[in-house]
Amino acid sequence: MAITDSYSRQINRLRISVTELCNLRCTYCRPEAGIALMEHKDILTYEEIIAIIQSALKFGITSFRLTGGEPLVRRGIDSFIGMLAKVEGIEDLAMTTNGIYLKDYAKILRKIEVFRLNISLDSIQETKYKQITRGGNLSDVLDGIEEVLQLRFKNTKINVVAMKGINDDEFEDFARLTLERDIEVRFIEYMAMNKSSLTSENKFISSSEIISTIEKDNELIPLPKPVLGSGAARVYKIKGALGTIGFVSAVSQPFCDSCNRLRLTSEGKLRSCLLSGGEVDLKSILRNNFSEELLQDAFIRAAHLKPRKHSGRGHVVMHKVGG
């Protein structure tokens, strides 16, 4: 049984934040002083997440992405993913990670069949990376990426939040990482979160401007959208390159008409949209007089809360919804 929203968009993807914890404090995601953390009892258990996934599968939701915070900091995450690998019906299991612990976990993730990895990396200059992440070590991420390539993960993506005046001098360097590596470098437009407009800060730079920068010295060839993991990105290739370059233009060219996902927060809220719409509390259903019928009804309600188009305002706490 398929699930559709009020605008006939079929929902087949679920993003799952398994923790609000993170080992970095990136400037666009967390305040420098950190955040007030929930108690462990207030976040979903792994068993509860699996129950939600099994309910989602009954609606034809077969693609799942684990996010955080940073998913690899949650204790027992490898055992949990191993449990997920045994759930029948999952066609696509992916993870978004900042890559700090990836060198240690890559072999485990490959063995338990995480299909795809998205690795967040906003600078390949050591000092700048440390400034953006407030203390992260670039070498840890680069070593993790090389380990992933050695293990032949497919459809690996490097997520770059594009920020004017911060990493806009590195766009071509990022793009040229694809010349000899089978990866997709994906540029994501900066969102001014918790502002009246997503473009209200001077860090915003559009995908079209990024493309123009890269095209100055490189021939970009547009590619047809691949089926697996393409999401809303427009994908290009530098002529002769092994890898590809993607552009996610959620601000300048919203892709709401084709949005096919719901989001689960670590505290059990099923969100209809990153920015707008509403949410349904699944944790209360799971912990109070649980029934499968109530859980499935909650999925239907969340789907129908999806707006036709997001509000254009960024009033959302990023670390709770996993980006």
Beta strands, then each sheet from edge to edge (+ up, - down):
strand 1: 3-4
strand 2: 10-11
strand 3: 13-17
strand 4: 63-67
strand 5: 92-97
strand 6: 116-120
strand 7: 157-162
strand 8: 184-189
strand 9: 220-222
strand 10: 234-238
strand 11: 244-248
strand 12: 261-264
strand 13: 269-271
strand 14: 279-281
sheet 1: 1+ 2-
sheet 2: 9+ 10- 11+ 8+ 7+ 6+ 5+ 4+ 3+ 12+ 13- 14+
end
